[in-house]
Each structure stands twice: as C-alpha cells, then as structure tokens.
C-alpha cells in the first residue's frame, strides 16, 4: 500500500509539473511575441495599445459576451450599473446639432441652478456646443463633484439667452423610466435596466401604485439589456410567493459560481394579475425575471422572443482602470431551461450572433404552421397564443423548434404590419423632433397650455390640422421623397409619434411613454386585452 501510494504521488507530481510546464511555455511564447514586436517591428508601437490588442484578441476567441473594457469605458459602465455618477444631472438629446435639455434630474445640480426642460445649451465653458456628439456631451458635463462648468443656454419660451454656473455633484439615476396608473385598477411600470438601485426603486413604485388602488400590473421589459442578477432576483421576490425558485446558475468550477435563488415571504405583489412585455431587446437579467414569472405560472408574457443571453459575467479589474468582463457560468430558469442561445466562438461568430437579431421575429405564417392560434385581432394588430413554454408538452412542435433559439418564449406573440418607408424616413431623419421643437417654440401654439400636467397633455392636446403641410415642408428641406399614399396610410402613427416627441421634451421619458402606450403600442393593446380577460 505504501509503495502504491508513493507511486501515485510520484505520477501526480510529474503530471502537475507537465501541465505547469505547458502553461509556462505558452506564457513565454506570448511574452516573446510581445518582445519581438516591440523591438523589431518597422514602426514604433505603443506598449499599452499592444497589450490591449493582445487581450482583445484572446477575448474575441471566447463567447460574444466576454469583453475587455478600456479604462474610460469601464468607468462609464460602472457608473451606469451603480445607478449614480458625478455630473450636472440632465437628461439630454442632440437634435439637429443642438444640445437639448429633456429634463434636469430631480434634486440634481442643474435643477438647483434653474435649468429647465426645453433649454438649448449653446456653449460649455465658452466652447461652442453646436454640433456636439453624445459622447462629447458625457465627457464635458460629467466630472468630479465640486467642479464647476459654465453653460450658455437659449430658453425658447422666454426667447432670451441665459448663463448658468453649475457645480457638479453625485447624481442618482433611475432605472424605472415610468410608473403610473393606466386606469382605476391597472398599473404600469417600465424597467429600463437592472442597476444597484433597481430593487429599491421598484419597491417604491409598487407602494405608490398600490396606494392608488392597483390590483393589476403590467411590467414593461422591452429593450431592457439586463444588469445585476441580484436586482432581478429582488424584483422577482416582490412578485412570487415564498420558496418559489427564481433562477439557478451552473459553472465548470462550481463553488461561488453555482447558485440557487428562491423567493422569501412578504413580497408586495404576490397576488394579482400580472403581465410582462418583452421583445428582442429584453436580455440577461430581464430574461431571468421573465423566465422566473413564467415558469412559476405567475405572469403572462406578451411580445416577442427575447434576446437569449444566459451567460453570467464577473468583472475583473486591472490596475490601470480597465476591466475584463468574463463569462463564469450560465443561467437556468426554474424549469431548467437554458436562456442562452447558440453561438460560434471567434470574431466572425460574434458578428453572426448579433446579426441574428434581425431574423428572430416570427411571422404570422410561421406561428400558424407551428401550432400558434389567433387569440384576438384589433385593426392591424394580431395576437397569437402559444401556451406557456414551461407548461408545454415535450413533443410540442413550437417548443421544439424554438429550443435552440434560446431566450424566453412569450405566451402571446404580437404581430402587426410594418411602418411605411415614409414613416421610417421621417423617424430616421429627425422630422418628428424638428416639428415638435417648432411647435414648442411657437408662442401661439396651444402646447404652452399643457406644460404643467402630462396627463392633461395626453388627454387634451391635439396635433395641428396642418400637419401634412408641415411634414411636406420638412421633407423638402431634408430631401425626403413625400409619398401621399404612404402618408395617408400612416397618418395616425405620424400624429402619435409627433405627440410623443413633444411630450418627451416637455415631461421627459414618462410623458413620452404615456402617449405611446395609450395610443399606438400594439403590445400594450394586447396586454390590456389579456389582463382584462385573465385573473389568477
């Protein structure tokens, strides 16, 4: 026995040295290549750029979500996920080369200084801001707390120039874009991302809606790219009964990378009709929430097949401020479904992975062929039901076809006709923004009568009767071919899009959403129909 034990130790040590030797040889090879490029390449090379290129090359050979972040990008990404940053505190837009203040963030330095929605920032620290890019806005207006910046602003309502000295401070950003009542007993909450403050924000939003009599809830996760896992878990915990499994993770290494999360007692909305809106932009933590509620038969999912990101990243910081966001495990829903869709490794695989997003919408014909049935129709909007993915039988054709696609399959698929080419051109070339700004700036416009109330604006403001003439004028200025037939076909959508842009500039994102979801949102129309028919 002693001889066998000794022999085992000897063999093990030789194998270990062999593995270490291979690793050491590979590391030496990389170091030697780095040395040769630095010393012998025809042109001078930047050491930092060479090192970063090497890391990016390694990262590109892995999955599409493992990424290397340079110092500036890492700092920006961290501030976004932390739910706060340091700056002057405005929500902004760049329209026709003009930096427009959509709204000063509540309690922030800009609000305290007197900056108002609709202000145009013309100079920043005496430097012309006309034609500025969004990235430059972030670089110029963000900065350490206590530092100051001077802004020259044009205020269209007052028709005068104004100068402001704004002291930067720490800004808390919200991940809840909107929370309001749709009717007497139905609430709406839009979660744009999952940051460090999302669970607290969601809790406060639920409290406010419940105090207003909410008994039914629609949560909008469309376009939500995800974020912190623990925040999605806490949001799910508000909606699921005690001990309901929320999500699990599995890893090659085990240990801290393999976890199971379950709900605790005391959630604010564990009972009551619940509906989630999802689309191809709903990813990662948003899919965790959707999968948890669907597998526990707690909510109806309405919209499209979600993105399909089920890989867990852990961020490793480097001394220079850069970071490696490395995939360490995979997410699984309570029913054991893997969220991650298929991908090929390497740079070409990454490109194909993101290009696939254009092909993930199922047509009505495919839905019918795979067993989906028409649930209801309202105008050009059609809603097909497929049954819960968690409750579907193993041999179900639709489930089998979509199994490799990853993501979360909605219970109700929403389809509708696409917008005309004219509408898409008007949207892409900023026509809605231009007309809305002119209406807001016009002293005779009735828009000014609705500045104090977003609900009053949504209910009472009507788009001018001469809209077609205004659109024709803008088309001539922007060299857009005006098509009268297409205009007539999309006239109602054009009016809503314009009204929504005006609402955004007057009341921010929540005002814009109030217009869109009440007047033209197919998924919201379907959700309200379904919520009205169903109850848990």
QUIHUNOR-V186117 format. One record per residue. N is the residue number from 1. PSI is psi in degrees with one decimal (NA if undefined). OMEGA is omega in whole degrees, 0 to 359 (999 if undefined). D_LAST is the distance of its C-alpha to the last C-alpha in Angstrom with 2 decimals. Layout:
# QUIHUNOR-V186117
n: (N/N)
psi: (PSI/PSI)
omega: (OMEGA/OMEGA)
d_last: (D_LAST/D_LAST)
This chain:
# QUIHUNOR-V186117
n: (1/2/3/4/5/6/7/8/9/10/11/12/13/14/15/16/17/18/19/20/21/22/23/24/25/26/27/28/29/30/31/32/33/34/35/36/37/38/39/40/41/42/43/44/45/46/47/48/49/50/51/52/53/54/55/56/57/58/59/60/61/62/63/64/65/66/67/68/69/70/71/72/73/74/75/76/77/78/79/80/81/82/83/84/85/86/87/88/89/90/91/92/93/94/95/96/97/98/99/100/101/102/103/104/105/106/107/108/109/110/111/112/113/114/115/116/117/118/119/120/121/122/123/124/125/126/127/128/129/130/131/132/133/134/135/136/137/138/139/140/141/142/143/144/145/146/147/148/149/150/151/152/153/154/155/156/157/158/159/160/161/162/163/164/165/166/167/168/169/170/171/172/173/174/175/176/177/178/179/180/181/182/183/184/185/186/187/188/189/190/191/192/193/194/195/196/197/198/199/200/201/202/203/204/205/206/207/208/209/210/211/212/213/214/215/216/217/218/219/220/221/222/223/224/225/226/227/228/229/230/231/232/233/234/235/236/237/238/239/240/241/242/243/244/245/246/247/248/249/250/251/252/253/254/255/256/257/258/259/260/261/262/263/264/265/266/267/268/269/270/271/272/273/274/275/276/277/278/279/280/281/282/283/284/285/286/287/288/289/290/291/292/293/294/295/296/297/298/299/300/301/302/303/304/305/306/307/308/309/310/311/312/313/314/315/316/317/318/319/320/321/322/323/324/325/326/327/328/329/330/331/332/333/334/335/336/337/338/339/340/341/342/343/344/345/346/347/348/349/350/351/352/353/354/355/356/357/358/359/360/361/362/363/364/365/366/367/368/369/370/371/372/373/374/375/376/377/378/379/380/381/382/383/384/385/386/387/388/389/390/391/392/393/394/395/396/397/398/399/400/401/402/403/404/405/406/407/408/409/410/411/412/413/414/415/416/417/418/419/420/421/422/423/424/425/426/427/428/429/430/431/432/433/434/435/436/437/438/439/440/441/442/443/444/445/446/447/448/449/450/451/452/453/454/455/456/457/458/459/460/461/462/463/464/465/466/467/468/469/470/471/472/473/474/475/476/477/478/479/480/481/482/483/484/485/486/487/488/489/490/491/492/493/494/495/496/497/498/499/500/501/502/503/504/505/506/507/508/509/510/511/512/513/514/515/516/517/518/519/520/521/522/523/524/525/526/527/528/529/530/531/532/533/534/535/536)
psi: (-39.5/-41.4/-45.1/-43.4/-44.7/-41.7/-40.5/-43.5/-41.4/-48.8/-43.5/-42.3/-36.8/-41.4/-42.3/-44.2/-32.8/-43.2/-43.3/-36.9/-40.6/-44.0/-43.4/-39.0/-40.3/-41.5/-40.5/-36.7/-44.5/-45.0/-38.2/-40.2/-42.3/-43.8/-41.8/-41.7/-43.0/-40.1/-27.0/-8.2/149.0/-32.8/157.3/145.2/148.5/124.5/-45.1/-43.7/-38.1/-42.6/-43.4/-38.2/-38.2/-43.1/-44.3/-37.6/-42.6/-42.4/-39.3/-17.3/-2.4/-154.2/166.4/-14.3/-3.5/121.5/157.2/129.9/121.7/161.9/-46.6/-43.2/-37.7/-43.2/-43.6/-45.2/-41.7/-43.2/-36.3/-44.3/-31.2/-14.8/13.6/159.5/176.1/128.0/-157.7/-15.4/64.8/148.4/125.6/167.1/153.2/111.1/118.4/49.4/4.6/130.2/110.8/132.2/111.3/-49.9/141.8/137.2/137.8/129.1/2.8/173.3/-38.5/-41.3/-43.3/-33.2/-15.5/8.3/140.7/158.8/140.3/-13.6/144.3/122.8/116.6/-35.2/148.2/115.9/47.0/7.1/131.4/128.7/1.6/127.7/7.6/147.7/162.8/-38.8/-39.1/-33.6/-45.7/-42.4/-38.5/-34.6/-22.3/155.0/178.3/143.5/138.0/-21.9/157.1/154.8/143.5/135.8/132.9/125.2/139.7/126.2/106.0/-34.2/-34.8/-13.6/48.3/159.1/146.1/145.9/136.7/140.9/113.1/128.2/120.0/150.3/179.9/128.2/129.4/120.8/150.4/140.0/-4.3/104.0/-30.8/147.4/109.2/170.0/133.7/-35.6/-160.8/-29.3/8.3/126.5/161.4/131.4/130.2/121.8/115.8/-25.8/170.1/102.0/-176.1/-21.0/0.9/-46.1/-42.4/-43.1/-42.6/-41.2/-46.5/-38.3/-43.1/-43.5/-46.4/-41.6/-38.0/-36.3/-21.6/5.5/18.2/130.2/-15.1/148.1/134.3/123.0/125.0/111.9/13.4/133.5/4.6/114.2/-2.2/-147.8/-133.2/128.4/-45.3/-29.0/-39.9/-38.5/-44.1/-36.3/-44.7/-36.2/-29.4/-18.5/-12.9/146.9/165.4/137.9/5.8/130.2/133.8/-51.7/155.8/156.0/146.4/140.4/157.8/-27.5/-16.7/-152.9/-136.3/-13.3/-2.8/113.9/158.1/132.7/130.6/156.7/151.2/163.4/157.8/18.0/150.8/-27.0/58.5/-16.3/155.3/150.5/133.2/135.0/137.8/136.1/126.3/157.5/-168.7/-16.9/-3.0/117.5/159.2/-114.4/-32.7/-37.5/-31.0/-46.1/-45.8/-44.5/-38.6/-44.0/-35.4/-47.0/-28.9/9.5/41.3/-20.3/156.0/136.7/129.5/133.3/-120.4/167.7/133.1/177.3/-45.7/45.9/105.4/28.7/137.8/125.7/143.3/135.6/127.1/123.0/143.7/157.7/-27.1/5.9/-11.2/172.4/152.1/117.7/100.6/133.8/126.8/-16.9/-179.3/148.7/147.5/139.6/169.8/-30.1/2.7/10.3/137.3/126.8/-34.1/129.4/167.4/153.7/158.3/141.6/162.0/168.7/-39.1/-37.0/-39.3/-45.7/-45.3/-36.0/-47.8/-27.8/-28.4/-21.7/-27.0/-15.1/11.8/0.2/126.5/138.8/166.5/-39.5/-42.4/-42.6/-44.0/-42.6/-35.0/4.2/1.5/145.5/148.0/121.7/-51.8/165.3/137.7/102.0/-124.7/1.2/127.7/141.2/122.7/140.2/138.8/-7.4/154.1/134.3/-34.7/-31.2/-3.5/149.8/155.6/-32.0/4.9/126.1/-39.7/-42.5/-40.5/-41.6/-37.9/-4.3/-40.9/-12.9/-18.4/-170.2/-174.9/126.3/126.2/156.6/-29.0/117.6/132.2/124.6/156.9/166.6/150.1/159.9/155.4/164.8/-36.0/-47.2/-44.9/-35.5/-42.9/-40.6/-47.4/-32.2/14.2/22.2/-40.5/-40.9/-43.1/-47.1/-40.8/-40.6/-40.3/-37.2/-40.0/-37.4/-17.2/117.8/-25.1/-1.9/138.2/-6.7/-37.3/-22.3/-9.6/12.8/-22.6/-12.2/119.4/-37.9/-40.4/-38.4/-48.0/-42.1/-32.6/-24.5/135.6/137.7/139.8/147.9/-21.7/27.1/-43.7/-40.3/-40.7/-41.3/-42.5/-41.9/-46.0/-36.5/-40.7/-41.2/-35.4/7.5/46.2/130.2/114.4/127.1/111.5/-37.4/-44.7/-36.2/-46.5/-37.5/-37.5/16.6/-42.4/-39.9/-35.4/-41.2/-43.2/-42.8/-41.0/-44.0/-38.2/-38.9/-38.4/-43.7/-38.6/-42.3/-23.1/-38.0/1.1/-166.1/-39.1/-40.9/-41.6/-44.8/-35.9/-39.1/-49.2/-48.5/-21.1/-24.9/-23.0/10.4/108.5/-43.5/-37.4/-37.9/-45.4/-43.3/-42.9/-34.5/-45.4/-45.8/-35.8/-25.7/-22.8/155.7/148.2/NA)
omega: (180/179/180/179/180/180/178/179/180/180/180/181/179/179/180/179/179/178/179/180/177/179/181/179/179/179/179/180/179/180/180/177/179/181/182/180/181/188/191/182/188/180/175/179/177/184/182/180/180/180/180/178/178/179/179/178/178/183/182/179/183/183/185/185/171/186/173/181/174/188/182/180/179/180/180/180/180/181/178/181/179/179/176/177/179/182/183/173/173/164/189/173/174/184/180/178/182/178/186/175/176/174/170/183/185/178/182/182/182/177/179/181/178/177/187/174/180/177/175/178/184/177/174/184/177/178/182/180/178/182/182/177/180/180/179/177/181/181/185/187/173/181/184/176/179/177/186/174/178/182/169/190/170/181/187/182/179/181/178/177/180/178/181/170/186/177/182/178/179/185/173/179/182/174/175/183/184/174/182/180/176/176/187/184/181/179/180/176/176/177/186/180/179/179/186/184/189/183/179/179/181/178/180/178/178/179/181/181/178/177/178/175/182/173/178/186/172/177/183/179/182/180/181/185/180/183/185/179/185/179/176/178/181/176/178/181/177/190/185/177/184/175/175/177/182/181/173/178/179/184/174/187/183/176/186/180/176/188/173/181/179/182/176/180/172/178/185/185/181/177/182/183/185/180/177/174/181/174/183/178/178/189/169/183/177/178/176/178/181/180/180/182/179/182/177/179/183/185/170/176/184/175/184/173/185/189/181/177/181/179/182/178/170/183/178/184/172/184/183/180/176/184/173/178/193/176/183/179/180/176/172/180/179/179/178/179/175/184/188/174/185/178/173/181/179/184/179/177/177/181/180/181/181/177/180/182/180/186/188/176/178/179/179/181/179/180/180/181/183/174/177/180/180/181/171/181/177/184/181/180/178/181/179/177/180/186/181/178/181/183/182/178/184/182/182/187/182/179/181/181/185/184/182/183/183/180/179/182/179/175/181/180/181/177/179/180/177/175/178/177/179/180/182/176/178/181/186/185/170/182/180/178/183/181/181/178/179/178/179/182/183/182/181/184/177/177/184/181/186/184/187/186/177/178/177/178/182/184/192/186/178/178/182/182/181/184/182/179/178/180/178/180/179/179/178/181/184/178/175/178/180/180/185/180/180/177/181/182/184/185/181/179/179/178/180/180/179/179/179/178/176/180/179/182/179/190/180/187/182/177/178/181/179/178/187/186/179/192/187/187/182/181/179/175/179/182/182/175/183/179/179/183/189/174/179/999)
d_last: (65.85/67.25/68.57/65.22/63.40/65.96/65.73/61.90/62.21/64.90/62.87/59.73/61.75/63.32/59.96/58.59/61.71/61.32/57.78/58.88/61.86/59.82/57.53/60.58/62.24/59.25/59.12/62.87/62.48/60.01/62.29/65.34/63.75/62.87/66.49/68.01/66.05/67.00/70.66/71.47/69.21/71.25/69.55/68.49/64.89/62.55/61.64/58.18/57.36/58.60/56.48/53.32/54.05/54.36/50.99/49.34/51.01/49.58/46.09/46.18/46.80/43.38/39.78/38.81/37.12/40.00/42.06/45.05/44.88/48.15/48.67/47.77/44.62/43.60/44.12/42.11/39.24/39.24/39.23/36.25/34.21/35.39/34.00/37.44/40.92/44.22/45.33/45.58/41.85/41.24/38.76/41.17/41.73/44.92/45.58/48.88/50.51/49.53/47.60/45.13/43.31/39.72/39.03/40.53/38.02/37.32/39.80/41.71/45.47/45.42/43.57/46.06/48.95/47.92/46.75/44.47/42.04/44.11/47.16/49.07/50.56/53.99/55.58/54.52/57.40/59.81/58.73/57.64/53.85/54.04/52.94/51.28/48.66/45.25/46.46/49.55/47.55/45.70/49.01/50.81/48.28/46.81/49.12/49.82/48.96/52.02/53.53/54.09/53.95/55.49/53.75/55.33/52.75/53.01/50.94/50.66/49.76/52.87/54.87/56.52/56.77/55.70/56.31/53.93/54.52/51.20/51.01/48.44/45.93/42.85/39.88/36.25/34.19/30.53/28.03/25.55/27.00/24.95/22.37/22.03/20.00/19.47/19.19/18.70/15.10/14.52/16.22/17.91/19.46/21.90/23.07/26.43/27.32/26.89/29.93/30.92/29.43/26.04/23.98/25.83/25.47/21.70/21.46/23.69/21.83/18.51/20.60/22.20/19.13/17.53/20.92/20.68/17.55/14.89/11.26/10.24/12.14/14.09/16.26/19.37/21.07/23.48/26.98/26.06/28.71/27.35/29.41/29.12/26.98/26.57/25.14/22.38/21.68/21.59/19.23/16.80/17.45/16.18/12.67/12.54/12.99/16.61/18.53/16.21/18.82/18.97/22.18/25.57/28.99/31.96/35.57/39.03/40.26/37.59/37.83/36.15/34.93/32.64/29.64/26.18/23.67/20.83/18.55/19.96/18.58/18.30/16.23/15.82/12.21/10.56/7.45/6.37/5.85/8.49/11.13/14.48/17.74/20.26/23.73/26.92/27.72/24.69/26.40/26.72/24.68/22.37/21.82/21.29/18.37/16.93/17.64/16.22/12.74/12.93/14.50/12.06/9.18/7.85/8.78/10.34/14.10/16.35/20.15/22.75/23.61/24.14/27.61/27.72/29.21/28.60/31.89/32.35/35.33/37.43/39.95/43.53/45.87/49.54/52.29/52.84/49.28/48.08/45.25/44.08/40.33/40.23/37.50/37.23/34.12/31.09/27.33/25.02/21.23/19.55/20.00/23.63/23.73/26.60/25.83/29.51/30.95/34.51/37.58/41.35/43.22/45.94/46.36/46.06/42.86/41.43/42.46/40.95/37.70/37.13/38.60/35.97/33.41/35.01/34.23/30.60/29.09/28.49/29.91/28.50/31.12/30.18/26.46/27.43/29.97/27.62/25.09/22.80/22.12/22.15/18.75/20.34/23.48/24.53/28.21/29.06/25.54/23.99/20.61/20.54/17.71/18.67/15.69/14.61/17.90/16.83/15.86/18.90/21.84/24.94/27.00/24.78/27.31/25.24/24.17/27.80/29.24/27.12/27.52/30.75/29.50/27.50/24.85/21.12/20.29/17.73/15.22/16.70/20.43/21.98/25.64/28.25/32.00/33.88/35.78/39.46/42.22/43.30/39.97/39.93/43.54/42.87/40.07/42.07/45.25/43.86/44.51/41.38/42.40/45.97/45.20/42.70/45.31/47.95/45.83/45.07/48.77/50.03/51.17/50.71/47.12/44.48/42.30/44.08/42.65/39.09/39.81/38.38/34.79/32.46/30.25/33.47/34.57/31.42/31.58/35.35/37.22/38.48/40.14/43.90/45.14/47.63/45.04/46.49/49.91/48.66/46.99/50.22/52.22/50.09/50.27/54.05/54.18/52.01/53.55/50.36/51.04/49.45/48.06/47.66/45.58/43.08/43.02/42.21/39.41/37.73/38.91/35.48/34.28/37.56/37.09/33.63/34.97/37.89/35.89/33.61/36.77/38.20/35.06/35.22/38.85/38.29/35.04/34.27/31.31/28.68/30.71/30.95/27.21/26.61/28.94/27.71/23.95/24.51/27.29/27.47/24.68/23.47/20.54/19.45/19.93/17.71/14.96/15.13/15.15/12.07/10.09/11.57/10.62/6.99/3.81/0.00)
